[in-house]
Amino acid sequence: MIVYVKTGCPWCAGVLELLHEKKVSFEERNVTENKAFFDEMVKKSGQTKAPTLDIDGVILADSDKDQVEKYLREKGIITA
């Protein structure tokens, strides 16, 4: 799982908090600090907003903690 984030983004912080809390392994890529990561995120998602997640090829673009948690529960990646 790759999580594209921007520095100072409260929605990004919420998603990262959820993933840490649920002990989900992921790679964090800060698109504010690395143009290559930004370009990669835009190519994958077709947009420029974060957080954006790449979960085994499924793109959750411009998401938030609730959307990510719902998806991860539906896929059985996290439980209670």
N, CA, C and O atoms as a GROMACS GRO file, in nm:
protein
  320
    1MET      N    1   0.085  -0.116   0.000
    1MET     CA    2   0.000   0.000   0.000
    1MET      C    3   0.090   0.124   0.000
    1MET      O    4   0.184   0.134   0.079
    2ILE      N    5   0.060   0.216  -0.090
    2ILE     CA    6   0.132   0.344  -0.095
    2ILE      C    7   0.034   0.454  -0.057
    2ILE      O    8  -0.078   0.460  -0.108
    3VAL      N    9   0.078   0.542   0.032
    3VAL     CA   10  -0.004   0.655   0.075
    3VAL      C   11   0.068   0.783   0.034
    3VAL      O   12   0.177   0.813   0.083
    4TYR      N   13   0.007   0.857  -0.057
    4TYR     CA   14   0.061   0.985  -0.102
    4TYR      C   15   0.004   1.095  -0.012
    4TYR      O   16  -0.118   1.108   0.000
    5VAL      N   17   0.092   1.173   0.049
    5VAL     CA   18   0.049   1.277   0.143
    5VAL      C   19   0.115   1.410   0.107
    5VAL      O   20   0.213   1.417   0.034
    6LYS      N   21   0.057   1.516   0.163
    6LYS     CA   22   0.113   1.651   0.152
    6LYS      C   23   0.144   1.702   0.292
    6LYS      O   24   0.072   1.673   0.387
    7THR      N   25   0.252   1.776   0.304
    7THR     CA   26   0.291   1.836   0.430
    7THR      C   27   0.181   1.928   0.481
    7THR      O   28   0.130   2.012   0.406
    8GLY      N   29   0.143   1.914   0.609
    8GLY     CA   30   0.044   2.001   0.670
    8GLY      C   31  -0.101   1.968   0.638
    8GLY      O   32  -0.191   2.042   0.675
    9CYS      N   33  -0.125   1.859   0.569
    9CYS     CA   34  -0.261   1.820   0.528
    9CYS      C   35  -0.331   1.745   0.642
    9CYS      O   36  -0.288   1.637   0.680
   10PRO      N   37  -0.439   1.803   0.697
   10PRO     CA   38  -0.507   1.736   0.808
   10PRO      C   39  -0.574   1.604   0.768
   10PRO      O   40  -0.583   1.513   0.851
   11TRP      N   41  -0.620   1.593   0.646
   11TRP     CA   42  -0.682   1.468   0.600
   11TRP      C   43  -0.576   1.359   0.588
   11TRP      O   44  -0.601   1.243   0.618
   12CYS      N   45  -0.457   1.398   0.543
   12CYS     CA   46  -0.345   1.304   0.535
   12CYS      C   47  -0.310   1.254   0.675
   12CYS      O   48  -0.290   1.134   0.695
   13ALA      N   49  -0.301   1.345   0.770
   13ALA     CA   50  -0.269   1.308   0.908
   13ALA      C   51  -0.372   1.209   0.963
   13ALA      O   52  -0.335   1.115   1.034
   14GLY      N   53  -0.498   1.230   0.931
   14GLY     CA   54  -0.604   1.139   0.977
   14GLY      C   55  -0.588   1.000   0.920
   14GLY      O   56  -0.606   0.901   0.991
   15VAL      N   57  -0.556   0.991   0.791
   15VAL     CA   58  -0.537   0.860   0.728
   15VAL      C   59  -0.415   0.790   0.787
   15VAL      O   60  -0.420   0.671   0.817
   16LEU      N   61  -0.305   0.864   0.805
   16LEU     CA   62  -0.184   0.804   0.863
   16LEU      C   63  -0.211   0.755   1.005
   16LEU      O   64  -0.164   0.649   1.044
   17GLU      N   65  -0.286   0.833   1.081
   17GLU     CA   66  -0.321   0.794   1.218
   17GLU      C   67  -0.399   0.663   1.218
   17GLU      O   68  -0.372   0.574   1.297
   18LEU      N   69  -0.496   0.652   1.128
   18LEU     CA   70  -0.576   0.530   1.117
   18LEU      C   71  -0.487   0.410   1.086
   18LEU      O   72  -0.498   0.306   1.150
   19LEU      N   73  -0.399   0.425   0.988
   19LEU     CA   74  -0.315   0.313   0.946
   19LEU      C   75  -0.219   0.271   1.057
   19LEU      O   76  -0.196   0.152   1.077
   20HIS      N   77  -0.164   0.368   1.129
   20HIS     CA   78  -0.077   0.335   1.242
   20HIS      C   79  -0.157   0.265   1.353
   20HIS      O   80  -0.112   0.166   1.410
   21GLU      N   81  -0.275   0.320   1.382
   21GLU     CA   82  -0.360   0.264   1.488
   21GLU      C   83  -0.398   0.120   1.459
   21GLU      O   84  -0.401   0.036   1.549
   22LYS      N   85  -0.428   0.090   1.332
   22LYS     CA   86  -0.472  -0.044   1.292
   22LYS      C   87  -0.355  -0.134   1.254
   22LYS      O   88  -0.374  -0.250   1.217
   23LYS      N   89  -0.232  -0.080   1.263
   23LYS     CA   90  -0.110  -0.155   1.234
   23LYS      C   91  -0.109  -0.210   1.090
   23LYS      O   92  -0.071  -0.324   1.066
   24VAL      N   93  -0.152  -0.125   0.998
   24VAL     CA   94  -0.150  -0.160   0.856
   24VAL      C   95  -0.015  -0.114   0.800
   24VAL      O   96   0.024   0.001   0.820
   25SER      N   97   0.055  -0.203   0.730
   25SER     CA   98   0.183  -0.163   0.674
   25SER      C   99   0.160  -0.086   0.544
   25SER      O  100   0.073  -0.120   0.464
   26PHE      N  101   0.239   0.019   0.526
   26PHE     CA  102   0.225   0.104   0.409
   26PHE      C  103   0.355   0.179   0.386
   26PHE      O  104   0.441   0.188   0.474
   27GLU      N  105   0.368   0.234   0.266
   27GLU     CA  106   0.479   0.321   0.233
   27GLU      C  107   0.425   0.462   0.217
   27GLU      O  108   0.333   0.485   0.138
   28GLU      N  109   0.480   0.555   0.291
   28GLU     CA  110   0.437   0.695   0.284
   28GLU      C  111   0.523   0.768   0.182
   28GLU      O  112   0.646   0.761   0.186
   29ARG      N  113   0.458   0.839   0.090
   29ARG     CA  114   0.529   0.919  -0.010
   29ARG      C  115   0.478   1.063  -0.003
   29ARG      O  116   0.362   1.091  -0.036
   30ASN      N  117   0.566   1.152   0.040
   30ASN     CA  118   0.529   1.293   0.054
   30ASN      C  119   0.546   1.364  -0.080
   30ASN      O  120   0.657   1.382  -0.129
   31VAL      N  121   0.433   1.404  -0.139
   31VAL     CA  122   0.436   1.466  -0.271
   31VAL      C  123   0.474   1.614  -0.266
   31VAL      O  124   0.505   1.674  -0.369
   32THR      N  125   0.471   1.673  -0.147
   32THR     CA  126   0.514   1.810  -0.131
   32THR      C  127   0.666   1.819  -0.140
   32THR      O  128   0.721   1.915  -0.194
   33GLU      N  129   0.732   1.719  -0.088
   33GLU     CA  130   0.878   1.719  -0.080
   33GLU      C  131   0.946   1.648  -0.196
   33GLU      O  132   1.068   1.659  -0.212
   34ASN      N  133   0.870   1.577  -0.279
   34ASN     CA  134   0.931   1.499  -0.386
   34ASN      C  135   0.845   1.508  -0.512
   34ASN      O  136   0.735   1.452  -0.517
   35LYS      N  137   0.894   1.580  -0.613
   35LYS     CA  138   0.817   1.600  -0.736
   35LYS      C  139   0.791   1.468  -0.809
   35LYS      O  140   0.686   1.452  -0.872
   36ALA      N  141   0.884   1.376  -0.802
   36ALA     CA  142   0.863   1.246  -0.868
   36ALA      C  143   0.743   1.174  -0.806
   36ALA      O  144   0.664   1.114  -0.878
   37PHE      N  145   0.730   1.180  -0.673
   37PHE     CA  146   0.613   1.120  -0.609
   37PHE      C  147   0.485   1.193  -0.650
   37PHE      O  148   0.383   1.129  -0.674
   38PHE      N  149   0.491   1.326  -0.661
   38PHE     CA  150   0.374   1.403  -0.704
   38PHE      C  151   0.332   1.360  -0.844
   38PHE      O  152   0.215   1.332  -0.870
   39ASP      N  153   0.428   1.354  -0.935
   39ASP     CA  154   0.398   1.315  -1.073
   39ASP      C  155   0.342   1.174  -1.079
   39ASP      O  156   0.251   1.146  -1.158
   40GLU      N  157   0.395   1.085  -0.997
   40GLU     CA  158   0.347   0.947  -0.991
   40GLU      C  159   0.202   0.943  -0.943
   40GLU      O  160   0.119   0.871  -0.999
   41MET      N  161   0.171   1.021  -0.839
   41MET     CA  162   0.035   1.026  -0.786
   41MET      C  163  -0.062   1.077  -0.892
   41MET      O  164  -0.170   1.020  -0.910
   42VAL      N  165  -0.024   1.184  -0.962
   42VAL     CA  166  -0.111   1.241  -1.065
   42VAL      C  167  -0.132   1.141  -1.178
   42VAL      O  168  -0.244   1.126  -1.228
   43LYS      N  169  -0.027   1.072  -1.218
   43LYS     CA  170  -0.039   0.973  -1.326
   43LYS      C  171  -0.135   0.861  -1.287
   43LYS      O  172  -0.217   0.817  -1.367
   44LYS      N  173  -0.123   0.814  -1.163
   44LYS     CA  174  -0.209   0.705  -1.116
   44LYS      C  175  -0.353   0.747  -1.094
   44LYS      O  176  -0.445   0.673  -1.125
   45SER      N  177  -0.373   0.870  -1.040
   45SER     CA  178  -0.507   0.909  -0.995
   45SER      C  179  -0.577   1.009  -1.085
   45SER      O  180  -0.699   1.023  -1.078
   46GLY      N  181  -0.501   1.079  -1.171
   46GLY     CA  182  -0.562   1.178  -1.259
   46GLY      C  183  -0.597   1.307  -1.187
   46GLY      O  184  -0.672   1.389  -1.241
   47GLN      N  185  -0.544   1.328  -1.067
   47GLN     CA  186  -0.574   1.449  -0.991
   47GLN      C  187  -0.456   1.484  -0.901
   47GLN      O  188  -0.359   1.409  -0.892
   48THR      N  189  -0.465   1.600  -0.833
   48THR     CA  190  -0.351   1.651  -0.757
   48THR      C  191  -0.372   1.656  -0.606
   48THR      O  192  -0.288   1.708  -0.534
   49LYS      N  193  -0.482   1.603  -0.558
   49LYS     CA  194  -0.515   1.616  -0.416
   49LYS      C  195  -0.471   1.494  -0.335
   49LYS      O  196  -0.466   1.382  -0.386
   50ALA      N  197  -0.441   1.519  -0.210
   50ALA     CA  198  -0.398   1.413  -0.119
   50ALA      C  199  -0.486   1.419   0.006
   50ALA      O  200  -0.543   1.523   0.037
   51PRO      N  201  -0.498   1.309   0.077
   51PRO     CA  202  -0.425   1.186   0.055
   51PRO      C  203  -0.484   1.103  -0.060
   51PRO      O  204  -0.604   1.103  -0.083
   52THR      N  205  -0.396   1.036  -0.128
   52THR     CA  206  -0.434   0.941  -0.230
   52THR      C  207  -0.364   0.810  -0.196
   52THR      O  208  -0.246   0.809  -0.161
   53LEU      N  209  -0.437   0.700  -0.205
   53LEU     CA  210  -0.381   0.569  -0.172
   53LEU      C  211  -0.382   0.479  -0.294
   53LEU      O  212  -0.475   0.482  -0.375
   54ASP      N  213  -0.279   0.399  -0.305
   54ASP     CA  214  -0.270   0.292  -0.404
   54ASP      C  215  -0.268   0.163  -0.324
   54ASP      O  216  -0.167   0.128  -0.262
   55ILE      N  217  -0.380   0.092  -0.327
   55ILE     CA  218  -0.393  -0.032  -0.250
   55ILE      C  219  -0.401  -0.146  -0.350
   55ILE      O  220  -0.508  -0.177  -0.403
   56ASP      N  221  -0.287  -0.208  -0.374
   56ASP     CA  222  -0.279  -0.318  -0.472
   56ASP      C  223  -0.341  -0.279  -0.605
   56ASP      O  224  -0.413  -0.359  -0.666
   57GLY      N  225  -0.312  -0.157  -0.651
   57GLY     CA  226  -0.361  -0.112  -0.781
   57GLY      C  227  -0.495  -0.041  -0.778
   57GLY      O  228  -0.535   0.018  -0.878
   58VAL      N  229  -0.564  -0.046  -0.666
   58VAL     CA  230  -0.690   0.028  -0.650
   58VAL      C  231  -0.654   0.166  -0.597
   58VAL      O  232  -0.586   0.178  -0.495
   59ILE      N  233  -0.700   0.270  -0.666
   59ILE     CA  234  -0.666   0.406  -0.628
   59ILE      C  235  -0.783   0.471  -0.553
   59ILE      O  236  -0.895   0.477  -0.603
   60LEU      N  237  -0.754   0.518  -0.432
   60LEU     CA  238  -0.850   0.598  -0.356
   60LEU      C  239  -0.796   0.740  -0.361
   60LEU      O  240  -0.704   0.775  -0.287
   61ALA      N  241  -0.852   0.822  -0.448
   61ALA     CA  242  -0.802   0.957  -0.470
   61ALA      C  243  -0.874   1.058  -0.383
   61ALA      O  244  -0.994   1.049  -0.360
   62ASP      N  245  -0.796   1.157  -0.335
   62ASP     CA  246  -0.852   1.265  -0.254
   62ASP      C  247  -0.945   1.209  -0.147
   62ASP      O  248  -1.061   1.249  -0.136
   63SER      N  249  -0.893   1.114  -0.069
   63SER     CA  250  -0.975   1.043   0.028
   63SER      C  251  -0.961   1.104   0.167
   63SER      O  252  -0.888   1.200   0.188
   64ASP      N  253  -1.034   1.045   0.261
   64ASP     CA  254  -1.021   1.086   0.400
   64ASP      C  255  -1.023   0.960   0.487
   64ASP      O  256  -1.042   0.849   0.437
   65LYS      N  257  -1.004   0.979   0.615
   65LYS     CA  258  -0.995   0.867   0.709
   65LYS      C  259  -1.116   0.775   0.701
   65LYS      O  260  -1.101   0.652   0.699
   66ASP      N  261  -1.236   0.832   0.697
   66ASP     CA  262  -1.358   0.750   0.695
   66ASP      C  263  -1.367   0.667   0.568
   66ASP      O  264  -1.402   0.549   0.574
   67GLN      N  265  -1.336   0.726   0.454
   67GLN     CA  266  -1.342   0.654   0.326
   67GLN      C  267  -1.240   0.540   0.325
   67GLN      O  268  -1.270   0.428   0.282
   68VAL      N  269  -1.120   0.567   0.373
   68VAL     CA  270  -1.015   0.465   0.376
   68VAL      C  271  -1.054   0.353   0.472
   68VAL      O  272  -1.038   0.235   0.438
   69GLU      N  273  -1.103   0.388   0.590
   69GLU     CA  274  -1.143   0.285   0.686
   69GLU      C  275  -1.254   0.198   0.629
   69GLU      O  276  -1.250   0.076   0.645
   70LYS      N  277  -1.351   0.257   0.565
   70LYS     CA  278  -1.462   0.180   0.505
   70LYS      C  279  -1.408   0.082   0.401
   70LYS      O  280  -1.445  -0.035   0.401
   71TYR      N  281  -1.320   0.129   0.314
   71TYR     CA  282  -1.264   0.043   0.209
   71TYR      C  283  -1.185  -0.072   0.272
   71TYR      O  284  -1.201  -0.188   0.232
   72LEU      N  285  -1.099  -0.041   0.369
   72LEU     CA  286  -1.016  -0.144   0.430
   72LEU      C  287  -1.099  -0.247   0.505
   72LEU      O  288  -1.064  -0.365   0.508
   73ARG      N  289  -1.210  -0.204   0.565
   73ARG     CA  290  -1.301  -0.300   0.632
   73ARG      C  291  -1.371  -0.389   0.528
   73ARG      O  292  -1.382  -0.510   0.548
   74GLU      N  293  -1.417  -0.328   0.419
   74GLU     CA  294  -1.485  -0.405   0.314
   74GLU      C  295  -1.393  -0.512   0.256
   74GLU      O  296  -1.439  -0.621   0.221
   75LYS      N  297  -1.265  -0.482   0.246
   75LYS     CA  298  -1.168  -0.575   0.188
   75LYS      C  299  -1.109  -0.671   0.290
   75LYS      O  300  -1.028  -0.758   0.255
   76GLY      N  301  -1.149  -0.655   0.417
   76GLY     CA  302  -1.101  -0.743   0.521
   76GLY      C  303  -0.957  -0.717   0.564
   76GLY      O  304  -0.895  -0.800   0.630
   77ILE      N  305  -0.904  -0.600   0.527
   77ILE     CA  306  -0.766  -0.564   0.564
   77ILE      C  307  -0.760  -0.525   0.710
   77ILE      O  308  -0.660  -0.549   0.778
   78ILE      N  309  -0.868  -0.463   0.759
   78ILE     CA  310  -0.879  -0.433   0.903
   78ILE      C  311  -1.012  -0.487   0.953
   78ILE      O  312  -1.108  -0.503   0.878
   79THR      N  313  -1.013  -0.512   1.082
   79THR     CA  314  -1.139  -0.554   1.147
   79THR      C  315  -1.166  -0.453   1.258
   79THR      O  316  -1.119  -0.339   1.252
   80ALA      N  317  -1.241  -0.492   1.356
   80ALA     CA  318  -1.281  -0.405   1.465
   80ALA      C  319  -1.188  -0.298   1.506
   80ALA      O  320  -1.218  -0.221   1.598
   0.00000   0.00000   0.00000
